[in-house]
């Protein structure tokens, strides 16, 4: 069986659903990271608070509180990175047992698809999880850079390096948070990709549902309203 024959096993709606899933993932990322000026996302609002945090760090003594926050951020990225790795391993193990998986899946949803179809569906999930893993690992390293830069901020407020060092720490921290958020979005859409097991319609619905959840959390959540309220 050639690759052309193998891909012919998928219906046109399968390709539409997969394209829609990837498009939703890319578009929501662009919207969140480049929102309209009059409607900032939660991620953009938090970026400003990170800058304010590093400004407050200059006069805080001792800086144990800041070190604890940075430590907890690194622990969070390490947790998600290890979880993503476990999920990747589980998905690859399922791909390696394609025939057995095909039999179980066909019994559950009463669709007679060959093992290759299920392997491709699992491969899509694995690719999203791999992207999430790489983002979390890099985010963890960047939070480490942030900690070093924060530690390099002089204790003397009059030191001319105080503000430049704190700004550097803030910007690296913002990039680290951006990578962490990208990793989370990849996990969200990996979970949406699981719906493809049921069928392309379920995949499209799951992608729309995931898109709606992420959009609401970034642009219409109660937490965003609190972050927007700078008068209290």
N, C-alpha and C positions, 0 to 999 in steps of 0.2 A: 504493500500500500504506500503510495507516494504521499508527500506532504499536502499536495493539492487535494487528494482523496480524503486525507484526515481532516483538513479544515472544512471540507464539504459536509462533514458530519454535523457542523454547527448551522443553525438556521440564521437567516439574515437578521432576525430580531436579536439573536445572541450578540452579534457584532455591534448592533445599535446599543444594546444594553451596556456592553463593556465600554464602548466609546463614551456613552453618557456618564458612566461611573467615573472614568478618568477625567472627563471634562469638568464634572462637578468638583472633583478634588482640586483640580488646577485653578478653576475660577474662584472658588471660595477662598483659596489661599491668596490670590491676587487681590481680592476685595478686602480681606482682613488686613493685609500688609500695606495696601494702598487705598485706604478709604477716602470718601469725600471729606473735605476740610470741615464741613459743617456737621459731619456725622462720624466722629472717630470710633474706631473699634475698641473693645476692651484691651486688646493687645497694645494699641497705640497709647491709650490712657495709662496703662501700666508702665509703658516706657518712660513717660514723663515722671511718674512716681519713682521710678528707679533712679532717674537723674536727681530728683529731690533727696532721695535716700543718701546718695553719695555726697551730696552737698552737706547734709546734716552730719555725715560721718566725720567731716573735718573737725568739728568742735566737740564731738562726743568722746568722753574719756571716762573709763576705758572703753574699748571697742569690742567688748566681749559679745554684746548683743548682735552686732553686725557679723561677727565671725560665726555665730550660731546660725543666723539666717542663711549665710552662704553655705555652711555645712549641710543644712537641711535641703537646700536646693540641689546640691550635688548628690545627696542621698536619693532624692526623688528621681533624678535622671538615671542614676545607677539602677534603681529598682525597675524602672520602665525598660531600660536597656536589657537587663537580665530576663525580664518577663517576655520581651520581644524575642530574645534568643530562644527561650523555651518554646514559644509559639512557633517559631520558624522550624525548630527541630521536630515538633509534633506534626507540622504540616508536611515537611519533607518525608517523614516516616510514612504518612498516609499516602503520599505520592508513590513511594517505593512499594506499596501494597495495593497498586491500582486495581488489579483484578478482584481482590477481596472487597475493596471499597466499592467497586462498581456493582458487585452483587448485592451488598448491603443497601446501597443507595437506590438501586432499581427496585428492591423489595419495599423500601419505605415510601417512595414516591411514584412507584408503578410506571417508571419510564425506562425503556430498554436502550440505554446509551452504552457504548463501549468504554473501556477503561481510559482510553486516550482523552475522551471528553472530560471526564472527572479529573484527570491529571492536569489538564489545562486550567480548569476552574480553580483547582487548588494552587496552581503555580501563580495565578494572579494574586491570590491572597498572600502567598509567600513573598511576592515582590513588594507588596505594600508593607508587609511586616519587616522586610529587609531594609526598606527605606526608613522606616520608623527606628529600627535599631541603629542605623548609621547616624541619624539625626540626634538620637539620645546620647550616643557615645561622644559625638562632637560637642554637644551642649554641655555634657559633663566636663569635658576638658576646658571649654570656654569659661565655665563657672570657676574652674580652678585658676584660670588666668585672672578672672575678676578678683578672686581672693588675694592673689599675689599683688595686683595693682592696688587694691584697697589697703593692704598692709604697707605698701610703699608710700602711701599718703603721709607726709610729715606730721608729727604731733604738734609742732609749732604752727599756729595759725598764720603767723606773719611770713612763714616760708613761702617764697614765690612758686614753689612746686606743688603746693597744696591743691589749688584749683585745677591745674592741668592734669595732675594724677587722678583726682577724683572724677574728672570728666572722662578720662580714659577708662577708668573702672566702670563707670556707668554705661558707656557705649559698648564695651565688651560684654557686660551683663545683659544689655538689650539684645545683642546678637545671640547670646546663649539662650535667652528666653524665646527668641524667634525660632531657633532650631528645635527647642523643646516643644513648642506649639505645633511646628510642622510634623514632628514625630507623633504627637497625639492625633492630629488630623489623619495621618496615614493609618493609625490603628482604627480610627472610626470608620474609614472607608474600607479597611480590610474586613471589618465586621459586616459592613454592608455587602461586600463581595461574597460573603457566605450565602446570601440569599440566592445567588446564581445557581446553587445546587437545586433549588426548587424550580427555577426557570428564569428566562430573561425578563418577563413581566415583573416578577418578584425582585429581580435585581434593580430594575428601574425604580420601582416603588421604594426599595431600601435606600437607594442613592438619594432620592428626593427627600426621604425622611431624615437621613443623615445630614443632608445639606440644610434642611430647615432647622434642625437642632443646633448645628454649629452657628448658623446665621443668628438665631435667636440669642444664643449665649454671648455672641460678640456685639450685637447691635440692639437687642430688645430685652435684655435681662434686668432683673432687679439689681444685680451687682453693678452693672454698667451705670444705672441711674445713680447709685451711691457714689461711684467714682466720678461721675459728672458733677455732683453736688460739691462745689469747692467753697461754699459759703458757711457750712456748718463746721 
